[in-house]
Amino acid sequence: MFSVRDTGSGIEREYQKKMFEKFSQENMSYNKKYGGAGLGLAIVKELVALMNGTIFIESEPGK
């Protein structure tokens, strides 16, 4: 089992539903500044599935 902790400002619930989809990005201004295609978590989800695992998120906006 792996656990990753986000120390940022939290993720909005609407985006949490989409964040494992290909090309999904919550904040486009962040993408313009730092780059990225929105594929990272989609790839991770596929790899986890290949190993018969599960992946999920727990996050509260503002925390």
N, C-alpha and C positions, 0 to 999 in steps of 0.2 A: 504494500500500500504506500502511496505517495500522497503527501499533503503540501499544498503551496499556499502561502499566506500573502494576500495583497495588503499593503500598508497605505494604499491610496485613499481616495475620498469615497470609495464605494461605487457600486454599479447599479444604475437604474433598473428596476424590475422589468420594464418593457424590453430593455436590451438583453437582459439575462436570458430571455426566451430565444434570442436570435444569435447569441455570441458564438455558438459552435457551428454556424452556417458559413459556407464559403463566401468570402468577400464581405463579411459583416464587420462593420466598424461603428463604434458608438459616436466618436467625435471626429469629424472629417478635418477640422482645423489641426488636430494633433497629427493626423496622417500627413498633411501637407508639410508640417514642420519636421517630422521625424521619419517619414516614409513608411511604407508597409502596404501590403495588399489585402490584409484581412483574411489571411489563410492559416495563420499559426494554430489557432485552436481547432479549426476544422481538420487540419492534418493530425493534430494530437488526438482528436476524437476517433479518427479512423485507425490510428495506431493502437489506441487503447482497445478498440473493438476487435482488432486482429488478435489481441492477447486475451480475449474473452473478459475484458475488464469493463468498468463503468467509470464515467467521469461526470461530475456535477459541480455546481457552484453554490456557494452560500455567501451572500453579500447584502449589506444594507447601505443605501445611499446616505452619505453624511457621516459614515463611521469607518 
